[in-house]
Amino acid sequence: MTGPLDAAGWLEFIVKEYLSDFIRRGGTAVKFAVVPPSAATVLHDGLARAGEAEGYLVARVDADTTKVHMIDQLFFAVARQVDWEALAGHFVRQAYATVAFPAPDGGDLRVGNVALVHQVDERELYRSVRRQLETELRQMSRLRSSLIFTRIGRHNARHMLVSLARWLTRTGRAGLVLDIDINRLSVSRRPPVEEREGIYYSKAAVLDAYEVLRQLIDATDELSSCLAVVVAPPDLVTDESRGLPCYSALQLRIADEVRDRHRPNPFAAFVRLGSR
């Protein structure tokens, strides 16, 4: 690929090399895209359309409305965009189909209703479906090791995100596309009270946000079927006070790789996109 990358061109590459292939087959990638304000909307909208067209759940998280320096708040923002009832219904329908008693389309999924449709004993059908559902998890101890037996908080929200990405593929989706906009982290001074909108971050909160992103990168071995795109403004690349240079643990993980300065590398974890 020659010439500067723009948002639209990079998205075409992401769809071809990641969404339609690598991520769909269980892979995980975290990408940092630095874009000027004029291109940010193009990138967000394009990522949403591409992800949905490929069968992914696309979750958008903005730092100005979500406290991204807290992993539990990030997960809650994602969870609010999930149609849990529909996904659970799809999963239960799969269980009915596996035991050879498919539930009617759009019908009631209660055992009694499905048993009536197929003229079978309700108790027998209940046992068959329950056995099928339990084959996915045979030991309760696995739940405890994943810390999903208690209230979701900062100590276990990352486990929840990992679990969600994996479960989506069991419910008919290709995986998870996570779109995180961190533009608000670059705002160092809060505007006058009457002009404030959303969330603003102290220097300490900015560092915590970078730590959350660092942990997300390090969790790629645990995650599956997940593409995370972190959208950042150019200011955060060079700002020594609030930008990536102030948190080396994250910067070192996404630092520019050795490359030809005249040929952009779309595979890189860190890309600079133009506004064309």
N, C-alpha and C positions, 0 to 999 in steps of 0.2 A: 504494500500500500504506500503510495507516494502522495505528497501534498499534506496540508494540515487536516486534521480530523475535525469534523463538525458533529453536532449532536445527532443529526439524522443518519449520517454515515456510520457513526459508531454504533448506533442502535441496530442498524442492519447487520453489522458484524456480530453483535451480541446475540441477536436472534439466530443467526446461522450457526455460530460456533458454540453457543452456550444453551440457549433456551430450547432449541430444537434437537439438541444432541446431548452435550455433556451433562447439563443439569437434569434433563429428563431421565438420563440413565443412572441418576443417583449422585451425581457430583455436586460440589459446593464451591462457590467462588464469592469473594468480597472485592468489589471494585470501588475505587475512589475516582469520581469524575469532577474535575474542576472546570466550571463553566461560568461565563459572564452572565449577569442578570438577564440579558436579552435572550439567552439560550436555555435558561433553567426550565422555563415552562414547556418548551419544545421537548426537552429531555424527559420531564416528568410525564407529560401527556403521552409521548411516544412509548415510554416504558410501560405505562398502564395498558395501552392498546395492544402492544406486542405480547405482553405477558398473558393477558386475557385471551387473545387469539390463539395462543399456544396451549391454553388450558390450565394456566397457573392461577393461584390465588395471589393477587397483587395487593399489598398493604403499603400505604403511604404514611410516613411518619414525619412530621415537621417539628423542628426544634422550637419554633415559636408558639406551638400549641401543646407540645408534649415535653415533659422534663426528661430529655434524652440522657441526662447524666445519671439517671436511675433506671437500671435494667428492668425493674418490675413495671415502671410506668411505660417504658417502651413496649414491653410485652402486652400490657393492657391496651395500649393504643392499637396494636396489631389485632388483639382478640376482639375488639369492638368492630372490626371489619370482617369478621368471620361469621358466616351463617352456620353456627354450630348445629342448629336443629336440622338443617338440610343435609349437612355432611353426616350427621349421626343417622339420619334416615337412610341415606345411601348405603352406609355401612350395614345397617340392619337388613336392608333389602338384599344385599349381597349374601348375608347369612341365610336368609330364607331361600334364596336361589340355590345356594350350595347344598342344602338339605333336600332339594327337589320340590319345594313348596313355595314358588315365587309369589310375592305379594302383588296384588293388582296395582297397576299404575295409578298413582294419585289416590290410592285407597288408604284406609286406616291400617296402621302397622301393628296394632295390638294383636296378640296371639289369637285371641278369641275370634277376631274378624277374619284373619287369614285361615284359621282352622275351619271356619264356617264355609269359606269360599272353596276349600279343597275337600270338605266333608271328611275331616280327620279328627281324631281325639285331641282336644285342646292341650291336655296335660302332656301327651306324648310329643306334640309339636313343640311345646315350651321346652321340654328337656332336650330335644334335638337341637333347637336353635341356641339354647344356652350353652350346650357343649361346643357348638361351632364357634360362638363368640369367645369362649374361654380358651380355645386352642391358641389364640394369639398371646395370652399371658397365663402361664401355668403356675407361677409362684408369686405370691404376694410380696415376697422379699424383694423382688425386682422393683416393685413400686417404691418400697422404702429406700432402696439405694439411690433412686432417682429423685428422692425428696418430693414426691407428688402426693403424699398422704396428708399434707398439712396445708395451711393457708399460703397462697402465693405471695412471696415477698422478694426482697433483693437477694436473699440467700438461695432461692431456687428458681427464679424467673428464667434464667438461661436454660435450665433443664426443660422448662415448659416450652420455650421457643424451639428447642431441638425436637421435642416430642411432637409439636404441632407440624413442623416441616415433614417429619416422617409419616405422621398420621394422614396428612393430606393425600399422599400417594395411595393410601388404602381406601380412600373415599372418592376416587374418581378424578382427582386433580393431578396435574403433572408435577406439582411441587409449590414452593413459595418464592415469590419475588418480593423482596423487601426494599422499599425505596425510602431512604432516610435523607432528609434535607437538613443540613447543619448551618445554613446561612446565618441564623440568628446568633450563633456563637461568636461571630465577628463583631457584634455590636458591643462596644466597650462602655459607652455612656447611655444611660437610660434617658429617653426624651422626657419632656415635662409630663407631669401626671396626666393632664388632659389629653395628651397625644399618645400615651402608652397603649399598646395592644399586645396581648399575649404574655409570653414568658421572656425574662431577661436573665442573663447568666453572669455570676461573679467569676473572677479568675479561677477560684477553687472549683466552681461548678463546671467550668470549661475543661479543666484537667480531668475531672471525674467523667465527663462525657467522652473524652479521648480514651480514657481507660475502658469504658464500656465498648467502644469500637475496637480497641486493642484485643479485648477478650473475645469479641465476635470473630475477629480474624483467627485467633488461636483456637477457636472452637470448630474450625472447618473440618477437623478429623471426626468430630462428633456429629456435625450436621450432615444432612443428605438432602438432595433435591431442593437446594436453596441457592438463589442468587441474591446477594445484597449489594445494592448500589448506593454509595454515600455521595451525595451531591454537595459540593462545597464551592464557595466563592473564591476568586483568585486571591483575595486578601489573606485568607487563612494559609496560603502556601508560604508567604514571606513574613508575616507578622511575628516578631520575636516575642511579643507579650501574650497574645491570645491564639496565635496560629500553631500549626503543626510543629514548628521548630521548638516550641516550649515544652513539648512532650516527646522526648526521643524514643520512648518505648513504642509509640505508634509510628512516628516518622520513619524509623529504621525498617519497619515492616512494609512500608509502602514507598520507600525512597525510589527515585528514578533508577532504573536499571541501566547498565552499560548499553548504549544504543547509538545509532546514527542520528544526530540532531536534526537531520533533514528528512528522516523517514520515521513517522510515528509508529509506535508499537501498540496496536489495539489489544494485544494479549496482556499488556502490563497491568499490574494492580492499580497503578496510578496513571491517569490520562488527563491531558489538558485538551479541552474541546473549544473550538472557535464558535462563532455565532452564525456561520453561513448556513 
